[in-house]
């Protein structure tokens, strides 16, 4: 059974009631929510949306299948090697830990999230963001107009202003989930000398920084352990899989990268704490970060509103395509000094209603709203 604590975090809508020529888009993200979690029994409202909206079987996310990486890819339309965020916890170029810092999201100052791009387009456009990864930082000196704590009155305001039939609603997730049993935890110190390197471990993923003059030794020892156990793989910047869109990032320079096989994970404090006080012969913990081709790591996408088709089953597309999709609905363009999106409207054009007429839609507010619903789960067997 999947046990989850859910916190709904939404932005405050601009209280303007004057007509605007700009559409209204609401994007909500469920952290760690697999497409197959949607059911009539457990999530009836999402099931109704799935049955009536524009919905693919799944949305392809980027690798690694982590929260920071995928939320920033959705926000910027860029692959990890372009926007520079390679994990929630990672090394910077000086091999110092980064986690939710300005530097982590400013690998390239020309990388601009969709909420900032919306405001750069001007003409009365405004953005509101709440708890979307990287939203608390300025980009090229610009912050979104609205950054607010959770406000339950958002839904009341939407109903009061009669906006519920005019909002283009997009619901997504960043990645899926997999369960790991205690006897599938990987302890490197059982096989290699861990004093020859430092590391950052986040479930199935690990960055290894060898001590000076120890790179080849560490790489050789880890590779031998990986081959002997069959539990993980060893990569460097030069041989990390091209389709992961990581290998062109300078932030992998001088590092060794480990990826566990599905159902395995590297032991870390978070995982060990989740096993404390439980029957480890039955208990499992939920983790993510595996290859984005694994079906258990897939994300979901649902959309409803005047811009979208109804009762439409789409073919899967990439989450970097969300940027051009939202930009198309908002009728905005990327500024010439911003990094062009890796996504394409071609892949998501299928979702749009034939009578969309983006440029002539009239709504009560010209505000882009992004939000995040975070689900922190522990998988348990009883």
Secondary structure, 3 states (H helix, E strand, C coil): CEEEEEEEECCCCCCCCCCECCCCEEEEEECCCCHHHCCCCCCHHHHHHHHHCEEECCEECCCCCCHHHHHHHHHHCCCHHHHCCCCCCEECCCCCEECCCCHHHCCCCCCCCHHHHHHHCCCCCEEEEECCCCCCCCECCECCCEECCCCCHHHHHHHHCCCCCCCEEEEEECCCCEEEEHHHEECHHHCCCHHHEEEEEECCEEEEEECCCCHHHHHHHHHHHHHHHCCEEEEECCCCCHHHCCCCCHHHCCCEEEEECCCCEECCHHHHHHHCCCCCCCCEEEECCCCCCCHHHCECEEEECCCECCCEEECCCECCHHHHHHHHHHCCCCCCCCCCCCCCHHHHHHHECCCCCHHHCCECCCEEEEEEEEEEEEECCC
